[in-house]
């Protein structure tokens, strides 16, 4: 059985389908790369946040230590 219709009417759609499939594959690869970059950025931000809190705790510890040392100097022995 032969398929009715002209091949000139069907071939352009096949080209567009292939182009569409290729575009979908490229977009999927690009989204995967974006997700990987976002995961790396989130990990870097988490590490930076951890270091920032350690610095804050260190500064508070120094201030409290100096306050306690000052109170110890003022108190009678």
Beta strands, then each sheet from edge to edge (+ up, - down):
end
